[in-house]
Amino acid sequence: MCGIAGFFALTPRPLAPRGVLERMVEAVRHRGPDDAGIYLDSRAGLGHRRLSIIDLAGGKQPLSTADGELWVTFNGEIFNYVELSAELTGRGRVFRTRSDTETILHAYAEYGPDCVQKFNGDFAYAIWDRARRRLVIARDRMGVRPLYYTVHEGVLVFASELKSLFHYPGLLAELDPLALDQCFTFWSPLAPRTAFKDVHELPPGQQLIAENGAVKVQPYWKLRFPARGERPIANEAEAGERIEALLADATRIRMRADVPVGAYLSGGFDSSVTTALAQQHHGALRTFSLEFESPELDESPYQQTLVKALGTDHSALRCKGADIAASFEQVIRHTERPVLRAAPAALYLLSRQVRDHGFKVVLTGEGADEVFGGYDIFKEALVRRFWARRPDSKWRPLLLRRLYPYLGGLQSQPAKYLEAFFRQGLDAADDPLFSHLPRFALTRRISQFYSGDLRRTINGYDPLEDLRSTLPPQFASWHPLSRAQYLETGCLLPGYILSSQGDRVAMAHAVEGRFPFLDHRVVELGAALPPAMKLRGLREKYVLRRQLGRHLPRSIVERSKQPYRAPDSESFLHPGAPEYVEALLAPAAIARAGYFEPRAVRRLVQKCRNPLGPVSAGDNMAFIGILSTQLLHSSFVQALM
């Protein structure tokens, strides 16, 4: 795992001086504190900050072929590099290092840009082909590793993080109003849009080829599901065996490293399975977890059950609201987009502890819920479709009480409140976004805080229609569960889970997360499973639990899904809160930034500060969203003016 940056003149022209590339690379030093390197010629510049994990002595970058005709700067891991190196050696390629980085160069030399199809990994790379005057940049299939780019005055500029781009002469940081509206609907911008104007995110599973004065972006992989009624995998026992075999192999190759590998252990099923499988190859692992003061958020009893059952060497970090507030300013500098929850801050603190214990790599369980149907939103959509067939029924909406058992505030609401909330979009069962309409409606309540200027700039823009326009032609033919999985996997997973709550807060402390459930072979198998093998009635991840549950204590296998959460607005409104909170939420500061209406924000802060009044999920999201936007403006727009 590393940080990369660089630029390429689309047509011959003077390049920015070496010092510009050095500053771009230095901006992502936190991603790679072990080493740095730069390559620069008359058309291209490649920069690199290294986090050394494989071939500690020989993996220095940018790396070239022996003849100096191909150069690469690379962030991430190619987990199947051992097998791929053997294949390439058999084709006559000669390796000078043991690094997975060199595998990229030889694969490109052998297969051209299509080499990306050969890689099983989490990656973002740039290959400079000197002979063809071609630059190729590519990103992994699921969007684990970030990659951004823009074209400025005939020069393609790219980097792992946006902050590097803003060190290139003439590039200005200005928040994009439409991206803000997307964040306050989907929790993140829809790639290729970013939080900043005129800067693009290379979407997951896509690569960019720049040559002959043109830039072309195209997908090399797409998530697809079978048409409704098709059953590529019909036998449940066979499905379970294939899942376990693939997941075991995905875990095995993600243990490849020349440094110690640890694991996050949340107390849930997914991280427990990856830890159990890893220990089959590795022996006892070092595990890490978060604890919270609130019983509604804390999972430490389950974590201790697992530590005893699996015999791991465990460390727990008890995270308080004051810790979240103290770190949140830095967190937003790393996320480079607004967030709607404080949860990334707690994981930022956990990754710091991991690094303090001498670890650079951790396994985690992200992806299982998206791939195998684990989230309550999938059950919610099932119940709402059942209800939509008899919208006048009084007992069908009562099934909603069986959802979200971890949300005490929701469970205590009267039936009429639940019915009103979940009825949103009930008459739109044919809407491709049906499964997510209540969530989007809840998040979009933040729009009531928009300033007049922001509303006029947005000018009737509809983010939901924008999302609908990007859906694949086959989408309508898929089972409703498959459609909901596609939305979750394509939006929230890369845009928030793997970004703001994943790579950005882990790599803030140079910690690489690895995700066995997001091995593309596992993802493709999960997509091919019949919906009933994933969601059986209201039992989530059915065949996954049935097959792999034998490795874990029964209490872990049978517990209901509890998503990771952290304390939100309460973290920032206690006595002794950091000065930036009051300063950025003051009416004058809100007015100067111009995104929100000062009086509405003041009322929200007063409501969240009231210890006797209920603070809803919508209030919490609005508070965190507004505060993080103000921080983003302060850290980038104002700071770089």
Buried (B, 14 or more C-beta within 10 A) or exposed (E): BBBBBBBBBBEEEEBBEEEBBBBBBBBBEBBBBBBBBBBBEEBBBBBBBBBBBBBBEBBBBBBBBEEEBBBBBBBBBBBBBEEBBEBBEEEEBEBEBBBBBBBBBBBBBBBBBEBBEBBBBBBBBBBBBBEEBBBBBBBBBBBBBBBBBBBBEEBBBBBBBBBBBBBBEEBEBBBBBBBBBBBBBBBBBBBBBBBBBEBBBBBBBBBBBBBEEEBEBEEBBEBBBBEBEEEEBEEBEEBBEBBBEBBBBBBBBBBBBEBBBBBBBBBBBBBBBBBBBBBEEBEEBBBBBBBBEEEEBBBBEBBBBBBEBBEBEBBBBEBBBBBBBBBBBBBBBBBBBBBBBBBBBBBBBBBBBBBEEEBBBBBBBBBBBBBBBBBBBBBBBBBBBEBBEEEEEEEBBBBBBEBBBBBEEBEEBEEEEBBEBBBBBBEEBEEBBBBBBBBBBBBBBBBEBBBEEBBEBBEEEEBBEBBEEEBBEBBEBBBBBBBBBBBBBBBBBBBBBBBBBBBBBBBBBBBBBBBBBBBBEBBBBBBBBBBBBBBBEBBBBBBBBBBBBEBBBEEBBEBBBBBBBBBBBBBBBEEEBBEBBEEBBBEEBBBEBBBBBBEBBBEBBEBBBEEEEEBBBBBBBBBBBBBBBBBBBBBBBEEEE
